[in-house]
């Protein structure tokens, strides 16, 4: 278990000692040759490089791991509710948009049919018949 007091950065050695995969270590060393500072910017950079930033939580003490898991569960529930809300809003907005396009398409068709005076005959190459 790695519990250095006043931890200021994550090093490749810490990750290696903790059992990180060879690929993740290779990427980590390329992105952070001198280790990664414990900043949100470094986390964003690590994520952008494809590193599994949540994995490092396994290096926390059992007490801090339990806290992390509990708080993550709360965040995941909140995220799920937010996604459900956004999905419902998105579906509602899409329904309104689709209805608008259908109305416009119907109006176009009725207008063209009305202006035609007569119809030519069977569809030979219909646009979307």
FIBA-736038 format. One record per residue: residue number from 1; residue in three letters; y, z, x of N, C-alpha, C in turn. Coordinates in nm, 2 decimals. Each point is the difference from the previous one (the first is absolute). Layout:
<rec seq="NUM" type="ALA" n_Y="Y" n_Z="Z" n_X="X" ca_Y="Y" ca_Z="Z" ca_X="X" c_Y="Y" c_Z="Z" c_X="X"/>
...
***
This chain:
<rec seq="1" type="UNK" n_Y="-0.12" n_Z="0.00" n_X="0.08" ca_Y="0.12" ca_Z="0.00" ca_X="-0.08" c_Y="0.12" c_Z="0.00" c_X="0.09"/>
<rec seq="2" type="UNK" n_Y="0.10" n_Z="-0.09" n_X="-0.03" ca_Y="0.12" ca_Z="-0.01" ca_X="0.08" c_Y="0.11" c_Z="0.08" c_X="-0.07"/>
<rec seq="3" type="UNK" n_Y="0.05" n_Z="0.10" n_X="0.07" ca_Y="0.11" ca_Z="0.08" ca_X="-0.07" c_Y="0.10" c_Z="0.04" c_X="0.11"/>
<rec seq="4" type="UNK" n_Y="0.06" n_Z="-0.10" n_X="0.07" ca_Y="0.10" ca_Z="0.04" ca_X="0.10" c_Y="0.13" c_Z="0.05" c_X="-0.07"/>
<rec seq="5" type="UNK" n_Y="0.05" n_Z="0.11" n_X="0.05" ca_Y="0.13" ca_Z="0.05" ca_X="-0.06" c_Y="0.11" c_Z="-0.09" c_X="0.02"/>
<rec seq="6" type="UNK" n_Y="0.09" n_Z="-0.02" n_X="-0.09" ca_Y="0.12" ca_Z="-0.08" ca_X="0.01" c_Y="-0.04" c_Z="-0.15" c_X="0.03"/>
<rec seq="7" type="UNK" n_Y="-0.10" n_Z="-0.05" n_X="-0.07" ca_Y="-0.04" ca_Z="-0.14" ca_X="0.02" c_Y="0.12" c_Z="-0.09" c_X="-0.02"/>
<rec seq="8" type="UNK" n_Y="0.03" n_Z="-0.08" n_X="0.09" ca_Y="0.11" ca_Z="-0.09" ca_X="-0.01" c_Y="-0.04" c_Z="-0.15" c_X="0.00"/>
<rec seq="9" type="UNK" n_Y="-0.12" n_Z="-0.03" n_X="0.04" ca_Y="-0.05" ca_Z="-0.14" ca_X="0.00" c_Y="-0.15" c_Z="0.00" c_X="0.00"/>
<rec seq="10" type="UNK" n_Y="-0.05" n_Z="-0.11" n_X="-0.06" ca_Y="-0.14" ca_Z="-0.03" ca_X="0.00" c_Y="-0.04" c_Z="-0.09" c_X="0.12"/>
<rec seq="11" type="UNK" n_Y="-0.10" n_Z="0.04" n_X="0.08" ca_Y="-0.03" ca_Z="-0.08" ca_X="0.11" c_Y="-0.14" c_Z="-0.07" c_X="-0.02"/>
<rec seq="12" type="UNK" n_Y="-0.02" n_Z="-0.10" n_X="0.08" ca_Y="-0.13" ca_Z="-0.07" ca_X="-0.01" c_Y="-0.12" c_Z="0.09" c_X="0.03"/>
<rec seq="13" type="UNK" n_Y="0.03" n_Z="0.10" n_X="0.09" ca_Y="-0.11" ca_Z="0.09" ca_X="0.04" c_Y="-0.03" c_Z="0.09" c_X="-0.12"/>
<rec seq="14" type="UNK" n_Y="0.10" n_Z="0.04" n_X="-0.07" ca_Y="-0.03" ca_Z="0.09" ca_X="-0.12" c_Y="-0.09" c_Z="-0.08" c_X="-0.10"/>
<rec seq="15" type="UNK" n_Y="0.04" n_Z="-0.13" n_X="-0.02" ca_Y="-0.08" ca_Z="-0.08" ca_X="-0.10" c_Y="-0.14" c_Z="-0.02" c_X="0.05"/>
<rec seq="16" type="UNK" n_Y="-0.01" n_Z="-0.03" n_X="0.13" ca_Y="-0.13" ca_Z="-0.02" ca_X="0.06" c_Y="-0.09" c_Z="0.12" c_X="-0.01"/>
<rec seq="17" type="UNK" n_Y="0.06" n_Z="0.12" n_X="0.04" ca_Y="-0.07" ca_Z="0.12" ca_X="-0.01" c_Y="-0.04" c_Z="0.03" c_X="-0.15"/>
<rec seq="18" type="UNK" n_Y="0.08" n_Z="-0.04" n_X="-0.09" ca_Y="-0.03" ca_Z="0.02" ca_X="-0.14" c_Y="-0.10" c_Z="-0.10" c_X="-0.06"/>
<rec seq="19" type="UNK" n_Y="-0.03" n_Z="-0.10" n_X="0.07" ca_Y="-0.10" ca_Z="-0.09" ca_X="-0.05" c_Y="0.05" c_Z="-0.13" c_X="-0.06"/>
<rec seq="20" type="UNK" n_Y="0.12" n_Z="-0.04" n_X="0.04" ca_Y="0.06" ca_Z="-0.12" ca_X="-0.06" c_Y="-0.08" c_Z="-0.12" c_X="0.05"/>
<rec seq="21" type="UNK" n_Y="0.00" n_Z="-0.10" n_X="-0.08" ca_Y="-0.08" ca_Z="-0.12" ca_X="0.03" c_Y="0.06" c_Z="-0.08" c_X="0.12"/>
<rec seq="22" type="UNK" n_Y="-0.08" n_Z="-0.07" n_X="0.08" ca_Y="0.05" ca_Z="-0.07" ca_X="0.11" c_Y="0.11" c_Z="-0.10" c_X="-0.04"/>
<rec seq="23" type="UNK" n_Y="-0.02" n_Z="-0.07" n_X="-0.11" ca_Y="0.10" ca_Z="-0.09" ca_X="-0.04" c_Y="0.14" c_Z="0.07" c_X="-0.03"/>
<rec seq="24" type="UNK" n_Y="-0.01" n_Z="0.11" n_X="-0.07" ca_Y="0.13" ca_Z="0.07" ca_X="-0.04" c_Y="0.06" c_Z="0.05" c_X="0.13"/>
<rec seq="25" type="UNK" n_Y="-0.08" n_Z="0.05" n_X="0.10" ca_Y="0.06" ca_Z="0.04" ca_X="0.13" c_Y="0.06" c_Z="-0.11" c_X="0.07"/>
<rec seq="26" type="UNK" n_Y="-0.06" n_Z="-0.12" n_X="0.00" ca_Y="0.06" ca_Z="-0.11" ca_X="0.07" c_Y="0.13" c_Z="-0.04" c_X="-0.06"/>
<rec seq="27" type="UNK" n_Y="0.01" n_Z="0.00" n_X="-0.14" ca_Y="0.13" ca_Z="-0.03" ca_X="-0.06" c_Y="0.10" c_Z="0.11" c_X="0.02"/>
<rec seq="28" type="UNK" n_Y="-0.04" n_Z="0.12" n_X="0.00" ca_Y="0.09" ca_Z="0.11" ca_X="0.02" c_Y="0.06" c_Z="-0.01" c_X="0.14"/>
<rec seq="29" type="UNK" n_Y="-0.09" n_Z="-0.02" n_X="0.10" ca_Y="0.05" ca_Z="-0.01" ca_X="0.14" c_Y="0.10" c_Z="-0.12" c_X="0.02"/>
<rec seq="30" type="UNK" n_Y="-0.02" n_Z="-0.11" n_X="-0.07" ca_Y="0.08" ca_Z="-0.11" ca_X="0.01" c_Y="0.14" c_Z="0.03" c_X="-0.07"/>
<rec seq="31" type="UNK" n_Y="0.00" n_Z="0.07" n_X="-0.11" ca_Y="0.12" ca_Z="0.02" ca_X="-0.07" c_Y="0.08" c_Z="0.12" c_X="0.06"/>
<rec seq="32" type="UNK" n_Y="-0.08" n_Z="0.10" n_X="0.04" ca_Y="0.06" ca_Z="0.13" ca_X="0.05" c_Y="-0.06" c_Z="0.03" c_X="0.14"/>
<rec seq="33" type="UNK" n_Y="0.04" n_Z="-0.07" n_X="0.10" ca_Y="-0.06" ca_Z="0.02" ca_X="0.13" c_Y="0.02" c_Z="0.15" c_X="0.06"/>
<rec seq="34" type="UNK" n_Y="0.11" n_Z="0.06" n_X="-0.05" ca_Y="0.04" ca_Z="0.13" ca_X="0.05" c_Y="-0.03" c_Z="0.11" c_X="-0.11"/>
<rec seq="35" type="UNK" n_Y="-0.08" n_Z="-0.04" n_X="-0.10" ca_Y="-0.02" ca_Z="0.09" ca_X="-0.12" c_Y="0.10" c_Z="-0.03" c_X="-0.11"/>
<rec seq="36" type="UNK" n_Y="-0.03" n_Z="0.05" n_X="-0.11" ca_Y="0.09" ca_Z="-0.02" ca_X="-0.12" c_Y="0.07" c_Z="0.13" c_X="-0.03"/>
<rec seq="37" type="UNK" n_Y="0.13" n_Z="-0.01" n_X="-0.01" ca_Y="0.08" ca_Z="0.12" ca_X="-0.04" c_Y="-0.03" c_Z="0.03" c_X="-0.15"/>
<rec seq="38" type="UNK" n_Y="0.01" n_Z="0.12" n_X="-0.04" ca_Y="-0.02" ca_Z="0.04" ca_X="-0.14" c_Y="0.12" c_Z="-0.02" c_X="-0.08"/>
<rec seq="39" type="UNK" n_Y="0.03" n_Z="-0.13" n_X="-0.03" ca_Y="0.11" ca_Z="-0.04" ca_X="-0.08" c_Y="-0.05" c_Z="-0.10" c_X="-0.11"/>
<rec seq="40" type="UNK" n_Y="0.08" n_Z="-0.01" n_X="-0.11" ca_Y="-0.03" ca_Z="-0.09" ca_X="-0.10" c_Y="0.01" c_Z="-0.15" c_X="0.05"/>
<rec seq="41" type="UNK" n_Y="0.09" n_Z="-0.02" n_X="0.09" ca_Y="0.01" ca_Z="-0.14" ca_X="0.06" c_Y="-0.13" c_Z="-0.03" c_X="0.07"/>
<rec seq="42" type="UNK" n_Y="-0.06" n_Z="0.09" n_X="0.08" ca_Y="-0.12" ca_Z="-0.03" ca_X="0.07" c_Y="-0.12" c_Z="-0.02" c_X="-0.10"/>
<rec seq="43" type="UNK" n_Y="0.00" n_Z="0.08" n_X="-0.10" ca_Y="-0.10" ca_Z="-0.02" ca_X="-0.11" c_Y="0.01" c_Z="-0.14" c_X="-0.06"/>
<rec seq="44" type="UNK" n_Y="0.12" n_Z="-0.04" n_X="-0.03" ca_Y="0.02" ca_Z="-0.14" ca_X="-0.06" c_Y="-0.04" c_Z="-0.10" c_X="0.10"/>
<rec seq="45" type="UNK" n_Y="0.03" n_Z="0.02" n_X="0.13" ca_Y="-0.04" ca_Z="-0.10" ca_X="0.10" c_Y="-0.15" c_Z="0.00" c_X="0.02"/>
<rec seq="46" type="UNK" n_Y="-0.07" n_Z="0.11" n_X="-0.01" ca_Y="-0.14" ca_Z="0.01" ca_X="0.01" c_Y="-0.07" c_Z="-0.07" c_X="-0.12"/>
<rec seq="47" type="UNK" n_Y="0.06" n_Z="0.02" n_X="-0.12" ca_Y="-0.06" ca_Z="-0.06" ca_X="-0.12" c_Y="0.02" c_Z="-0.16" c_X="0.01"/>
<rec seq="48" type="UNK" n_Y="0.12" n_Z="-0.04" n_X="0.05" ca_Y="0.02" ca_Z="-0.14" ca_X="0.01" c_Y="-0.10" c_Z="-0.07" c_X="0.10"/>
<rec seq="49" type="UNK" n_Y="-0.04" n_Z="0.08" n_X="0.10" ca_Y="-0.09" ca_Z="-0.05" ca_X="0.10" c_Y="-0.15" c_Z="0.01" c_X="-0.05"/>
<rec seq="50" type="UNK" n_Y="-0.02" n_Z="0.05" n_X="-0.12" ca_Y="-0.13" ca_Z="0.01" ca_X="-0.05" c_Y="-0.08" c_Z="0.12" c_X="0.03"/>
<rec seq="51" type="UNK" n_Y="0.07" n_Z="0.10" n_X="0.05" ca_Y="-0.07" ca_Z="0.13" ca_X="0.03" c_Y="-0.02" c_Z="0.08" c_X="-0.12"/>
<rec seq="52" type="UNK" n_Y="-0.11" n_Z="0.07" n_X="-0.01" ca_Y="-0.03" ca_Z="0.09" ca_X="-0.11" c_Y="0.07" c_Z="0.14" c_X="0.03"/>
<rec seq="53" type="UNK" n_Y="0.12" n_Z="0.01" n_X="-0.05" ca_Y="0.08" ca_Z="0.12" ca_X="0.04" c_Y="-0.05" c_Z="0.13" c_X="-0.07"/>
<rec seq="54" type="UNK" n_Y="-0.07" n_Z="-0.02" n_X="-0.11" ca_Y="-0.05" ca_Z="0.12" ca_X="-0.07" c_Y="-0.12" c_Z="0.06" c_X="0.07"/>
<rec seq="55" type="UNK" n_Y="-0.07" n_Z="-0.08" n_X="0.08" ca_Y="-0.11" ca_Z="0.05" ca_X="0.07" c_Y="0.03" c_Z="0.12" c_X="0.09"/>
<rec seq="56" type="UNK" n_Y="0.12" n_Z="0.01" n_X="0.06" ca_Y="0.04" ca_Z="0.10" ca_X="0.09" c_Y="0.00" c_Z="0.14" c_X="-0.07"/>
<rec seq="57" type="UNK" n_Y="0.00" n_Z="0.00" n_X="-0.13" ca_Y="-0.01" ca_Z="0.13" ca_X="-0.08" c_Y="-0.12" c_Z="0.08" c_X="0.03"/>
<rec seq="58" type="UNK" n_Y="-0.11" n_Z="-0.08" n_X="0.04" ca_Y="-0.13" ca_Z="0.07" ca_X="0.04" c_Y="0.02" c_Z="0.09" c_X="0.12"/>
<rec seq="59" type="UNK" n_Y="0.11" n_Z="-0.02" n_X="0.08" ca_Y="0.02" ca_Z="0.08" ca_X="0.12" c_Y="0.07" c_Z="0.13" c_X="-0.03"/>
<rec seq="60" type="UNK" n_Y="0.04" n_Z="0.02" n_X="-0.13" ca_Y="0.07" ca_Z="0.12" ca_X="-0.03" c_Y="-0.10" c_Z="0.12" c_X="-0.01"/>
<rec seq="61" type="UNK" n_Y="0.05" n_Z="0.12" n_X="0.00" ca_Y="-0.08" ca_Z="0.11" ca_X="-0.03" c_Y="-0.06" c_Z="0.00" c_X="-0.14"/>
<rec seq="62" type="UNK" n_Y="-0.10" n_Z="0.07" n_X="-0.02" ca_Y="-0.06" ca_Z="0.00" ca_X="-0.14" c_Y="0.10" c_Z="0.04" c_X="-0.10"/>
<rec seq="63" type="UNK" n_Y="0.08" n_Z="0.10" n_X="0.03" ca_Y="0.10" ca_Z="0.04" ca_X="-0.10" c_Y="0.10" c_Z="-0.11" c_X="-0.03"/>
<rec seq="64" type="UNK" n_Y="0.05" n_Z="-0.07" n_X="0.11" ca_Y="0.09" ca_Z="-0.10" ca_X="-0.03" c_Y="-0.06" c_Z="-0.13" c_X="-0.06"/>
<rec seq="65" type="UNK" n_Y="-0.13" n_Z="-0.02" n_X="0.03" ca_Y="-0.07" ca_Z="-0.11" ca_X="-0.07" c_Y="-0.01" c_Z="0.03" c_X="-0.15"/>
<rec seq="66" type="UNK" n_Y="-0.03" n_Z="0.12" n_X="-0.03" ca_Y="-0.01" ca_Z="0.04" ca_X="-0.15" c_Y="0.13" c_Z="-0.02" c_X="-0.06"/>
<rec seq="67" type="UNK" n_Y="0.11" n_Z="0.04" n_X="0.06" ca_Y="0.13" ca_Z="-0.02" ca_X="-0.06" c_Y="0.04" c_Z="-0.15" c_X="-0.01"/>
<rec seq="68" type="UNK" n_Y="-0.04" n_Z="-0.08" n_X="0.10" ca_Y="0.02" ca_Z="-0.14" ca_X="0.00" c_Y="-0.07" c_Z="-0.06" c_X="-0.12"/>
<rec seq="69" type="UNK" n_Y="-0.13" n_Z="0.03" n_X="-0.01" ca_Y="-0.08" ca_Z="-0.06" ca_X="-0.11" c_Y="0.05" c_Z="0.04" c_X="-0.14"/>
<rec seq="70" type="UNK" n_Y="0.05" n_Z="0.13" n_X="-0.01" ca_Y="0.05" ca_Z="0.04" ca_X="-0.13" c_Y="0.13" c_Z="-0.07" c_X="-0.04"/>
<rec seq="71" type="UNK" n_Y="0.09" n_Z="-0.02" n_X="0.10" ca_Y="0.12" ca_Z="-0.06" ca_X="-0.02" c_Y="-0.02" c_Z="-0.15" c_X="-0.02"/>
<rec seq="72" type="UNK" n_Y="-0.09" n_Z="-0.06" n_X="0.07" ca_Y="-0.04" ca_Z="-0.14" ca_X="-0.02" c_Y="-0.05" c_Z="-0.03" c_X="-0.14"/>
<rec seq="73" type="UNK" n_Y="-0.08" n_Z="0.09" n_X="-0.05" ca_Y="-0.06" ca_Z="-0.01" ca_X="-0.13" c_Y="0.11" c_Z="-0.01" c_X="-0.10"/>
<rec seq="74" type="UNK" n_Y="0.10" n_Z="0.09" n_X="0.01" ca_Y="0.11" ca_Z="0.01" ca_X="-0.09" c_Y="0.08" c_Z="-0.13" c_X="0.01"/>
<rec seq="75" type="UNK" n_Y="0.03" n_Z="-0.05" n_X="0.12" ca_Y="0.07" ca_Z="-0.13" ca_X="0.02" c_Y="-0.08" c_Z="-0.11" c_X="-0.06"/>
<rec seq="76" type="UNK" n_Y="-0.13" n_Z="-0.01" n_X="0.02" ca_Y="-0.08" ca_Z="-0.11" ca_X="-0.06" c_Y="0.00" c_Z="0.00" c_X="-0.15"/>
<rec seq="77" type="UNK" n_Y="0.00" n_Z="0.12" n_X="-0.06" ca_Y="0.01" ca_Z="0.01" ca_X="-0.15" c_Y="0.13" c_Z="-0.05" c_X="-0.04"/>
<rec seq="78" type="UNK" n_Y="0.11" n_Z="0.04" n_X="0.06" ca_Y="0.13" ca_Z="-0.05" ca_X="-0.03" c_Y="0.01" c_Z="-0.15" c_X="0.01"/>
<rec seq="79" type="UNK" n_Y="-0.05" n_Z="-0.05" n_X="0.12" ca_Y="0.00" ca_Z="-0.14" ca_X="0.02" c_Y="-0.08" c_Z="-0.08" c_X="-0.11"/>
<rec seq="80" type="UNK" n_Y="-0.11" n_Z="0.06" n_X="-0.04" ca_Y="-0.08" ca_Z="-0.07" ca_X="-0.11" c_Y="0.08" c_Z="0.00" c_X="-0.13"/>
<rec seq="81" type="UNK" n_Y="0.06" n_Z="0.11" n_X="-0.03" ca_Y="0.09" ca_Z="0.00" ca_X="-0.12" c_Y="0.11" c_Z="-0.10" c_X="0.01"/>
<rec seq="82" type="UNK" n_Y="0.06" n_Z="-0.01" n_X="0.11" ca_Y="0.12" ca_Z="-0.09" ca_X="0.02" c_Y="-0.05" c_Z="-0.14" c_X="-0.01"/>
<rec seq="83" type="UNK" n_Y="-0.11" n_Z="-0.03" n_X="0.07" ca_Y="-0.06" ca_Z="-0.14" ca_X="-0.01" c_Y="-0.03" c_Z="-0.04" c_X="-0.14"/>
<rec seq="84" type="UNK" n_Y="-0.07" n_Z="0.10" n_X="-0.07" ca_Y="-0.03" ca_Z="-0.03" ca_X="-0.14" c_Y="0.13" c_Z="-0.03" c_X="-0.08"/>
<rec seq="85" type="UNK" n_Y="0.10" n_Z="0.08" n_X="0.02" ca_Y="0.13" ca_Z="-0.02" ca_X="-0.07" c_Y="0.06" c_Z="-0.14" c_X="0.03"/>
<rec seq="86" type="UNK" n_Y="0.00" n_Z="-0.03" n_X="0.13" ca_Y="0.05" ca_Z="-0.13" ca_X="0.04" c_Y="-0.08" c_Z="-0.11" c_X="-0.05"/>
<rec seq="87" type="UNK" n_Y="-0.13" n_Z="0.01" n_X="0.00" ca_Y="-0.09" ca_Z="-0.10" ca_X="-0.05" c_Y="0.03" c_Z="-0.03" c_X="-0.15"/>
<rec seq="88" type="UNK" n_Y="0.01" n_Z="0.11" n_X="-0.07" ca_Y="0.03" ca_Z="-0.01" ca_X="-0.15" c_Y="0.14" c_Z="-0.07" c_X="-0.02"/>
<rec seq="89" type="UNK" n_Y="0.10" n_Z="0.04" n_X="0.08" ca_Y="0.13" ca_Z="-0.06" ca_X="-0.01" c_Y="-0.01" c_Z="-0.15" c_X="0.04"/>
<rec seq="90" type="UNK" n_Y="-0.07" n_Z="-0.03" n_X="0.10" ca_Y="-0.02" ca_Z="-0.14" ca_X="0.05" c_Y="-0.07" c_Z="-0.08" c_X="-0.11"/>
<rec seq="91" type="UNK" n_Y="-0.10" n_Z="0.05" n_X="-0.05" ca_Y="-0.07" ca_Z="-0.07" ca_X="-0.11" c_Y="0.09" c_Z="-0.03" c_X="-0.12"/>
<rec seq="92" type="UNK" n_Y="0.08" n_Z="0.10" n_X="-0.03" ca_Y="0.09" ca_Z="-0.02" ca_X="-0.12" c_Y="0.11" c_Z="-0.10" c_X="0.04"/>
<rec seq="93" type="UNK" n_Y="0.05" n_Z="0.00" n_X="0.12" ca_Y="0.10" ca_Z="-0.10" ca_X="0.04" c_Y="-0.06" c_Z="-0.14" c_X="0.01"/>
<rec seq="94" type="UNK" n_Y="-0.13" n_Z="-0.01" n_X="0.05" ca_Y="-0.06" ca_Z="-0.13" ca_X="0.00" c_Y="-0.03" c_Z="-0.05" c_X="-0.14"/>
<rec seq="95" type="UNK" n_Y="-0.04" n_Z="0.09" n_X="-0.09" ca_Y="-0.02" ca_Z="-0.05" ca_X="-0.14" c_Y="0.13" c_Z="-0.05" c_X="-0.06"/>
<rec seq="96" type="UNK" n_Y="0.11" n_Z="0.06" n_X="0.03" ca_Y="0.13" ca_Z="-0.05" ca_X="-0.05" c_Y="0.03" c_Z="-0.13" c_X="0.06"/>
<rec seq="97" type="UNK" n_Y="-0.02" n_Z="-0.01" n_X="0.13" ca_Y="0.03" ca_Z="-0.13" ca_X="0.07" c_Y="-0.09" c_Z="-0.11" c_X="-0.05"/>
<rec seq="98" type="UNK" n_Y="-0.13" n_Z="0.03" n_X="-0.01" ca_Y="-0.09" ca_Z="-0.10" ca_X="-0.05" c_Y="0.04" c_Z="-0.05" c_X="-0.14"/>
<rec seq="99" type="UNK" n_Y="0.03" n_Z="0.10" n_X="-0.09" ca_Y="0.05" ca_Z="-0.04" ca_X="-0.14" c_Y="0.12" c_Z="-0.09" c_X="0.01"/>
<rec seq="100" type="UNK" n_Y="0.09" n_Z="0.03" n_X="0.09" ca_Y="0.12" ca_Z="-0.08" ca_X="0.01" c_Y="-0.04" c_Z="-0.14" c_X="0.04"/>
<rec seq="101" type="UNK" n_Y="-0.09" n_Z="-0.02" n_X="0.10" ca_Y="-0.04" ca_Z="-0.13" ca_X="0.05" c_Y="-0.07" c_Z="-0.07" c_X="-0.12"/>
<rec seq="102" type="UNK" n_Y="-0.08" n_Z="0.07" n_X="-0.07" ca_Y="-0.08" ca_Z="-0.07" ca_X="-0.11" c_Y="0.10" c_Z="-0.05" c_X="-0.10"/>
<rec seq="103" type="UNK" n_Y="0.10" n_Z="0.08" n_X="-0.04" ca_Y="0.10" ca_Z="-0.04" ca_X="-0.09" c_Y="0.08" c_Z="-0.12" c_X="0.05"/>
<rec seq="104" type="UNK" n_Y="0.04" n_Z="0.00" n_X="0.12" ca_Y="0.07" ca_Z="-0.11" ca_X="0.06" c_Y="-0.09" c_Z="-0.13" c_X="0.00"/>
<rec seq="105" type="UNK" n_Y="-0.12" n_Z="0.02" n_X="0.04" ca_Y="-0.10" ca_Z="-0.11" ca_X="0.00" c_Y="-0.02" c_Z="-0.06" c_X="-0.14"/>
<rec seq="106" type="UNK" n_Y="-0.01" n_Z="0.09" n_X="-0.10" ca_Y="-0.02" ca_Z="-0.05" ca_X="-0.13" c_Y="0.12" c_Z="-0.07" c_X="-0.05"/>
<rec seq="107" type="UNK" n_Y="0.12" n_Z="0.05" n_X="0.03" ca_Y="0.13" ca_Z="-0.06" ca_X="-0.04" c_Y="0.01" c_Z="-0.14" c_X="0.06"/>
<rec seq="108" type="UNK" n_Y="-0.04" n_Z="-0.01" n_X="0.13" ca_Y="0.01" ca_Z="-0.13" ca_X="0.07" c_Y="-0.10" c_Z="-0.10" c_X="-0.07"/>
<rec seq="109" type="UNK" n_Y="-0.12" n_Z="0.04" n_X="-0.03" ca_Y="-0.10" ca_Z="-0.09" ca_X="-0.07" c_Y="0.05" c_Z="-0.04" c_X="-0.13"/>
<rec seq="110" type="UNK" n_Y="0.05" n_Z="0.10" n_X="-0.08" ca_Y="0.05" ca_Z="-0.04" ca_X="-0.14" c_Y="0.12" c_Z="-0.09" c_X="0.01"/>
<rec seq="111" type="UNK" n_Y="0.09" n_Z="0.02" n_X="0.10" ca_Y="0.11" ca_Z="-0.08" ca_X="0.01" c_Y="-0.04" c_Z="-0.15" c_X="0.04"/>
<rec seq="112" type="UNK" n_Y="-0.09" n_Z="-0.01" n_X="0.09" ca_Y="-0.04" ca_Z="-0.13" ca_X="0.04" c_Y="-0.08" c_Z="-0.07" c_X="-0.11"/>
<rec seq="113" type="UNK" n_Y="-0.08" n_Z="0.07" n_X="-0.07" ca_Y="-0.08" ca_Z="-0.06" ca_X="-0.11" c_Y="0.10" c_Z="-0.05" c_X="-0.11"/>
<rec seq="114" type="UNK" n_Y="0.10" n_Z="0.09" n_X="-0.02" ca_Y="0.10" ca_Z="-0.04" ca_X="-0.11" c_Y="0.08" c_Z="-0.12" c_X="0.04"/>
<rec seq="115" type="UNK" n_Y="0.03" n_Z="-0.02" n_X="0.13" ca_Y="0.08" ca_Z="-0.11" ca_X="0.05" c_Y="-0.08" c_Z="-0.13" c_X="0.01"/>
<rec seq="116" type="UNK" n_Y="-0.13" n_Z="0.02" n_X="0.01" ca_Y="-0.09" ca_Z="-0.12" ca_X="0.02" c_Y="0.00" c_Z="-0.09" c_X="-0.13"/>
<rec seq="117" type="UNK" n_Y="0.01" n_Z="0.05" n_X="-0.11" ca_Y="-0.01" ca_Z="-0.08" ca_X="-0.12" c_Y="-0.14" c_Z="-0.03" c_X="-0.04"/>
<rec seq="118" type="UNK" n_Y="-0.08" n_Z="-0.05" n_X="0.09" ca_Y="-0.14" ca_Z="-0.02" ca_X="-0.02" c_Y="-0.08" c_Z="0.02" c_X="0.12"/>
<rec seq="119" type="UNK" n_Y="-0.12" n_Z="0.02" n_X="-0.01" ca_Y="-0.09" ca_Z="0.03" ca_X="0.12" c_Y="-0.07" c_Z="-0.12" c_X="0.04"/>
<rec seq="120" type="UNK" n_Y="-0.03" n_Z="-0.01" n_X="0.12" ca_Y="-0.06" ca_Z="-0.12" ca_X="0.06" c_Y="-0.15" c_Z="-0.01" c_X="-0.03"/>
<rec seq="121" type="UNK" n_Y="-0.07" n_Z="0.10" n_X="0.00" ca_Y="-0.14" ca_Z="-0.01" ca_X="-0.02" c_Y="-0.07" c_Z="0.12" c_X="0.07"/>
<rec seq="122" type="UNK" n_Y="-0.13" n_Z="-0.02" n_X="0.04" ca_Y="-0.07" ca_Z="0.11" ca_X="0.06" c_Y="0.05" c_Z="0.02" c_X="0.14"/>
<rec seq="123" type="UNK" n_Y="-0.01" n_Z="0.13" n_X="0.05" ca_Y="0.04" ca_Z="0.03" ca_X="0.13" c_Y="-0.09" c_Z="-0.07" c_X="0.10"/>
<rec seq="124" type="UNK" n_Y="0.06" n_Z="-0.07" n_X="0.10" ca_Y="-0.07" ca_Z="-0.07" ca_X="0.10" c_Y="0.00" c_Z="0.09" c_X="0.12"/>
<rec seq="125" type="UNK" n_Y="0.11" n_Z="0.05" n_X="0.04" ca_Y="0.02" ca_Z="0.09" ca_X="0.11" c_Y="0.09" c_Z="0.11" c_X="-0.03"/>
<rec seq="126" type="UNK" n_Y="-0.05" n_Z="0.10" n_X="-0.08" ca_Y="0.08" ca_Z="0.11" ca_X="-0.05" c_Y="0.04" c_Z="0.09" c_X="0.11"/>
<rec seq="127" type="UNK" n_Y="0.12" n_Z="0.05" n_X="0.00" ca_Y="0.05" ca_Z="0.10" ca_X="0.10" c_Y="-0.09" c_Z="0.12" c_X="0.00"/>
<rec seq="128" type="UNK" n_Y="-0.02" n_Z="0.06" n_X="-0.11" ca_Y="-0.09" ca_Z="0.12" ca_X="-0.01" c_Y="-0.07" c_Z="0.01" c_X="-0.13"/>
<rec seq="129" type="UNK" n_Y="-0.05" n_Z="-0.11" n_X="-0.05" ca_Y="-0.07" ca_Z="0.00" ca_X="-0.13" c_Y="-0.14" c_Z="0.06" c_X="0.01"/>
***
